[in-house]
């Protein structure tokens, strides 16, 4: 949210600058239209990027919640699928990763949460 406020303020300042430059005939009306289209394209691109980033973040948050609720996740590590759960892995919230517990076969193995999905056998 803070990013959007700063971005809107930045665009408003640039629009104000374009108006002043236009008033003093330093840029033409046609140039001002091109600048406006350029800013509109930038704003649209940022909006689309933010939308997809939010979707990824929601997916990762959902996976973290499922893991913390005791559900089994299947994670793709290279060509290997590893079934993870709270008995063999710890959730590291700062890095959004799963780290193998000391008493498991996966001791010190780190798996990014984004490479995981809910175990299909458990979702039915």
ABEGO torsion letter per residue (X at the ends): XAAAAAAAAAAAAAAAAAAAAAAAGABBAAAAAAAAAAAAAAAAAAAAAAAAAAAAAAAAAAAAAAAAAGBBBBBBBEABBBBBBAAABBBBAAAGBBBBBAABAABGBBBBAAABBBBAAAAX
